Amino acid sequence: MGALIRTVGTRMLIQHFNHEFCGSRLNDIRTQHPMVDPKNQLIQEYFKTDKDLLWLTNNIKHGHARRPDNKCFLPVKNKDKAAPNAISRWTWFIDKANISGLDALTAANHVAVCDAIYTGLTGASSTGGRYDRIEFDAIDGTSVKGAADQFVLQAEETDPDGAKYYKVILVTPPIPAAAGGGRPKKDDQPGDP
């Protein structure tokens, strides 16, 4: 997965998630049901009951999404010519069928990311109120001392205006030296031999 961290596509996806989990969209996730609601629950509850990011990506749909398919956890369309396959790379990465030694997101980290999002959606900040937003990032584990595997960091943060928000960071191993790092070669990426 380290191969995804330094890509233009990863930055685009993070920007989308940061937009999706703030303001009126965050309120929709907290207070509304998805368009198709098999469990008759609010969107936020699916992060507690269905801890599979690919399932959530493909099945949670809302009218605020600007995509024709209403999938709110995917960007509208990737227009960046440097990474035309960013969305397909992301869906490959979160597909549990690809975790066997191919640097996709591990099953444990599906759970960790969903748990962190659920905390950001439902938990109380240190001031007792709801978090203002959830912010996401992804970093290469070479910047974390001793990091060799994927893991999720999460914490309450305070912005310069004093608002409390929840931060979720996915840490992954560095890009492997082998061509493509074992992942599907979809776009040329930094670090590829």
C-alpha positions in Angstrom: 0.0 0.0 0.0 2.9 2.3 0.5 2.7 2.7 -3.3 -0.6 4.5 -3.0 0.5 7.0 -0.4 2.7 9.2 -2.6 0.3 9.3 -5.5 -1.7 12.2 -6.8 -4.7 9.9 -6.6 -4.3 9.3 -2.9 -4.2 13.1 -2.3 -7.4 13.5 -4.4 -9.2 10.8 -2.4 -8.1 12.3 0.9 -9.4 15.7 -0.2 -12.7 14.1 -1.1 -13.0 12.3 2.3 -12.1 15.6 4.1 -14.9 17.3 2.1 -17.4 14.4 2.7 -16.9 14.4 6.5 -17.4 18.1 7.2 -20.2 20.7 7.1 -23.6 19.7 5.7 -22.3 16.4 4.3 -21.1 15.3 7.8 -24.6 16.3 9.1 -26.2 14.1 6.4 -24.0 11.2 7.4 -24.9 11.6 11.1 -28.7 12.2 10.6 -29.9 10.6 7.4 -30.4 7.2 6.0 -28.7 6.0 2.7 -30.9 5.9 -0.4 -31.0 2.1 -0.1 -31.2 1.2 3.5 -31.1 -2.6 4.1 -30.8 -2.2 7.9 -33.0 0.8 8.4 -30.3 2.8 10.1 -28.5 6.1 9.8 -25.5 6.2 7.5 -23.2 6.7 10.5 -24.3 3.4 12.0 -23.1 1.4 8.9 -19.5 2.3 10.1 -20.4 0.2 13.2 -22.3 -2.6 11.6 -20.6 -3.1 8.2 -16.8 -2.6 8.7 -15.8 -3.2 5.1 -14.7 -0.1 3.2 -15.4 -1.6 -0.2 -19.0 -2.5 0.8 -19.5 0.9 2.3 -18.1 2.6 -0.8 -20.3 0.6 -3.2 -23.5 0.6 -1.1 -23.8 3.8 0.8 -25.5 6.3 -1.5 -26.9 9.7 -0.8 -28.4 12.5 -2.8 -25.6 15.0 -1.8 -23.2 12.9 -3.9 -22.4 14.5 -7.2 -21.9 11.2 -8.9 -24.5 9.7 -11.2 -24.5 6.6 -9.0 -24.8 8.6 -5.8 -21.8 6.9 -4.1 -20.8 9.5 -1.6 -17.5 7.9 -0.6 -16.0 8.2 -4.0 -15.0 11.5 -5.8 -17.1 12.6 -8.7 -14.5 11.8 -11.4 -10.7 11.8 -11.5 -9.7 14.4 -14.0 -6.0 14.4 -13.1 -4.1 13.1 -16.2 -1.2 12.0 -13.9 -3.3 9.4 -12.2 -6.3 8.5 -14.4 -6.9 5.2 -12.5 -6.9 6.6 -9.0 -10.4 5.5 -8.2 -9.9 2.0 -9.5 -6.6 1.8 -7.6 -8.5 2.8 -4.4 -11.2 0.2 -4.9 -8.6 -2.4 -5.6 -6.8 -1.4 -2.3 -10.0 -1.7 -0.2 -11.1 -5.0 -1.8 -10.5 -7.7 0.9 -10.0 -10.2 -1.9 -6.6 -8.6 -2.5 -5.1 -8.7 1.0 -3.0 -11.8 0.4 0.5 -10.4 0.3 -0.4 -7.7 -2.3 -0.2 -4.6 0.0 -4.0 -4.0 0.0 -5.7 -2.8 3.1 -5.8 -5.5 5.8 -9.0 -6.8 7.3 -7.9 -5.4 10.7 -7.4 -2.0 9.2 -10.9 -2.0 7.6 -12.2 -2.4 11.1 -9.7 0.2 12.6 -10.7 2.8 9.9 -14.4 2.2 10.4 -14.0 2.3 14.2 -12.1 5.6 13.9 -14.7 7.1 11.6 -17.5 6.0 14.0 -15.8 7.6 16.9 -15.5 10.8 14.9 -19.2 10.7 14.0 -20.6 9.8 17.4 -18.0 10.5 20.0 -17.9 13.6 22.2 -14.9 15.9 22.0 -13.0 16.9 25.1 -15.3 19.9 25.4 -18.4 17.6 25.4 -19.7 18.6 22.0 -19.6 16.7 18.7 -16.5 16.9 16.5 -16.6 19.7 14.0 -15.4 17.4 11.2 -13.3 14.3 10.5 -10.0 14.8 8.7 -8.1 12.1 6.9 -4.5 11.6 5.9 -2.2 8.8 4.7 1.5 8.6 5.4 4.4 6.3 4.4 5.6 4.4 7.5 9.2 5.4 6.9 8.4 8.6 8.8 7.2 6.7 11.8 10.0 5.1 13.8 9.9 1.4 13.7 6.8 1.2 11.5 6.7 -1.8 9.3 3.1 -2.7 9.0 -0.2 -0.9 8.2 -1.9 0.7 11.1 -4.4 3.5 11.9 -3.7 6.5 14.1 -6.5 8.6 15.4 -6.8 11.5 17.8 -8.7 14.6 18.7 -7.2 17.7 17.2 -7.9 21.5 17.6 -7.8 23.8 14.7 -6.5 27.5 14.9 -10.1 28.7 15.5 -10.5 26.3 18.5 -12.8 23.8 16.8 -12.3 20.2 17.8 -12.1 17.7 15.0 -11.2 14.0 14.7 -8.1 13.0 12.8 -7.7 9.6 11.1 -4.3 8.7 9.6 -3.6 5.5 7.7 0.1 4.5 8.0 1.5 2.0 5.5 4.9 0.4 4.8 7.2 2.3 2.3 7.0 1.5 -1.4 8.7 -1.8 -2.0 11.8 -1.9 -4.2 10.3 -4.4 -6.6 8.6 -3.0 -9.7 5.1 -2.0 -8.9 5.5 -3.2 -5.3 3.2 -6.2 -5.9 0.2 -4.0 -6.7 -1.5 -3.7 -10.1 0.4 -1.4 -12.3 -2.2 1.1 -13.4 -0.3 4.4 -13.6 3.3 5.3 -13.3 3.9 6.4 -9.8 6.8 8.0 -7.8 9.2 5.4 -6.6 8.5 2.9 -9.3 11.7 1.5 -10.8 
